Amino acid sequence: MVGAAVALYLGGLNEIVILLGLGLALLLVHLVSAGRVTTPWPAALLKLARNARRGISRVLVAAPVPLLLLLSAPPPVHQLMALIAARAGHEDYAAGALFLVFLKIGAVLYGSGYVLVALLQADLMDARGWLTQEELLDAVAVGQFTPGPLFSTATFAGYVIGGFWGATLATVGIFLPSFFFVAATHPLVPRIRSWTFLRPFLDGVNAAALTLMAIVTIELGRDALTGPFAVVLFLATAAWLLRWNPNSALVIALGATAGLVHSAAG
């Protein structure tokens, strides 16, 4: 499974397709080997649809008033995005496209916040050239250093691309799907855990997610480890993390301090 994920990634296949495709492939293998499906599909799908509808209804009722006003009577989308882009003062990106990129990432991200790095690299660096490898590394470091989830990496990436408004669009876009998905799936979580036929799918997606994280880590490491000092610092930090598991903010702060000292001494 890991080998297939590596081959598909090197072949240029989209990361989302890799995640879902390998999950479905492992599910198919399991069903074929079992010879039958142990869950009544029509009844399960009907209950899934009903619970999702109730969850979405709760989200709409509990949503903040400004969001409801925006959804009920928004100005024309293209005019709003043009206004934001003009305020940001950048011409090398489209504000609407930036928002949609992070909305898509927030909607499909699975497995770990670190899968975010693979998706950011594919959408913002490789496909659009809005970020450089160095800026992506900086965004990951900021996401680790700041309080809260790694998703704060998206805020920094948006700021690098489009200033304050870019950061706002990136933050809203990547977090917005979570509010809907949590409310829609919360009633289903106990039942999903009992559906044994879903376990192979989740195993396949998890394997693909871990593979993507490993590949992107290696690619970023090639640009970060540019000299003896960086390699020594990397090895020392890795040993520290494996042995004592310190707070990531402390690790990054000390690493930044070591970098400043090394730069001043050199």
N, C-alpha and C positions, 0 to 999 in steps of 0.2 A: 504493500500500500504506500509506504514511504517512497519507494523507488518510482512508483507510478506518479506520485505527486511531483517529485523532482523532474521527471521526464516531461510532464505536462507543463510545468513552469518554464523549463528551459526551452520548450517548444513555443512559448509565447502565449499560452492559453490564459484567459482571464482568471484572476484569483477566485472570483465568486463561482465561476464554472467549476474550478478545481474542487472547491469545498463541497458544493452540492453534488457534483458528479461523482466524486469518490464515495460520498455518503450513500448515494443511490446505488452505486455499483456494489458496495458491500452489502447493502440491504437485499439487492437482487440475488447475490450469491447465497445469502442466508436463506431466502425464500425458496430458491431452487433446490438447495441441499435439504431443506426441511420437507419439501414436497407439498406444503400447504401453508395457508395463512391462518394463524390461530386467532385473529381478531376479526369480528364481524365488521367489515369495512363500511357498508352503508350506514349502520347505526353509529359507528364511531365518527364518521365524517359529519353526519347530521348533528350529533351532539357537539362536535367541534365548532360547527357553524353557529349553533345557537349560543354557546358560551362566548364565542368571539363577538357576536352581536351585542350581547349584554355588556361585555367588557368595554367595547367601544362606546356604548351609550353612557356608561359611567364616566369615561374620560371626558366626553363632551359636556356632561353636566358639571364635572369638577374642574374643568379648564379655567384658567384665569380669564377674567372679564376682557382685558385687552386682546387676548388671543381670540376670543369669541368675536369681538368686534371686527378684528382684522379678517377673520374668516368669513364673516357674514356680509361685510361691505368693504372689500378691499379696493383700492384704486387699481387701474389697469396694471398688470404685472410688469409689462415692459417699461412703463413710465416710472414705476417705483424703482426698478433695478437701475434704470438710467440715472435717476436722481442719486441713488447710493453710489454708483460708480463715479459720478461727477464729484460728489463730496469727497470720495476717497482720493481722487486725483491721480488714479493710475489708469493707464490705457492698455497695459499688456495682459489684462485679464477681464473676463465678463463677470459681473457680480452675480447675475442669475445663474451662470454655469458654476461659479464657486459654491453657491448655496446648494445647488442640486448635487454636486459632487459629494459634499459632506452629508447631505440628506441621504444619499444612496449608501454611503459608507455606514452611517448610523443605522440604516435599516437592515443591512446584511451582515454586519460585523458579528462574528461568532467565535467563541472559544476562549479568547483572552483579549485584553486591551492591546497586547503586543501584536496581534494580527493587524491592528490599525496601521502599524508601520509599513507592512507589505502593501496595504491598500493605498496609503498615501504615496508610497514610492511609485506604484503603478499609475495612479490617476494624476498626481500633481507633478511628479518629476519626469517619468518616462513618457506619458501620453501628452502632457501639455507644457512641460518645461517651466512651470511656475515656481518650482523649488529646485535648488541645486542639492547635490548629495551632502554638502557641508551644512546647508540650512536645515535639511531633514535631520541630520545628526543633532544639530542645536535644538530643534523642536523636541526630539526625544528626550534630550537632557533636561530641558525645561519641564516637560511633562513628568519626569521622575522627581525633579527637585521641588516642584510646587505641591501644595496640599491638594488632596482629592485624587480622582482617578487619572489614569494615563490619558484620558480623553482631553485633558487640558493641552496636550500636544497639538490638538486641532486648533485651539485658540491661538497658539503661538504661530502655527503655520499660516492661519488666516491673516494674522497681523503682518507677517513677513510679506505675504502676497498683496494685501490690500489695506494695510493700516488698520485704524480703529474699526471701520465698517467691515473690512474683510474678516477681522477677528470676530465681530458680532455675528456675521452671516455664518461663519464656520461653526461657532459655538451653538447657535440656535439649530442649525442644520443637523449637526451630529447628535445632539441630545433629544431633539423633538420626537423621533420615532420611538424612543424608549418609553416615553410616557404612554403612548398608545399600546405598544406591545405588552408592557407589564400588566396593564389593566385588562387587556383582551385575553391574555394567557394565564393570568393568576388562577382562575377557577379550574384550569385544565392541568396545572402542574401535577397534582397527585395522581390523576388518571394517566397522564403521559408517562409518568414513572412506572406505572403498572403495565404499560403496553410493551410487552417483550419484543414485539416485532420492530419497534423503533430503535432498540438498543444497537443493532448493527449499523444503522444509519448514523447515529450519533458517534459510534466508534470510528466510522470512516471519516466523518467531518473533523473529529478531534485529531486524527492522524494527519489529515491534510493541513489543519491549522498549525500543528506543531512543526510540520515540514516547512511551511511558508515562513514561520518565525525564524527557523534555523537558517534558511537560505538568505533571508534579508539581513539577519545578523552577520552572516559571513560577508555579504556584499558591503555592508556599512563598515565592517571591521577592516576591510582592505583599504578603505579611505581614511579611517581613523588611526590605524597603526602605521604611521609614516616614518618612524625612526626608533632608535633604541630606547629613548626615554618613554615613548608611548607604549612600547612593548613591555618594558619592565613595569610600568604603572598598571597596565592591563593584567599582567600575571599576578602582581601583588593584590590588586583589587579582587580578582577572581578567587584567589586563595582566602582572602578575608571574608568574602561573601559566602563561600562554601563552608567555611569553618564556623563563623559566628553569626551570619545572616543579619548584618547591621541595617539600620534604616537607610533607605536609598538616598534620601536627602543629605544625610551625613556623608555618605560615600561620594556623592557628586560635589559637595562643598569642599571636602578634603582634596578631591581630585583637581578641582579648579584652583585651589590654593597651591597645590604642588605644581600645576602648570604655570601659574604666575611666578612662583619662585624660580622655576627652571628657566622661564623666559627672561626674567630679570638677571639671572646669573649668566645666561648666555649672551 
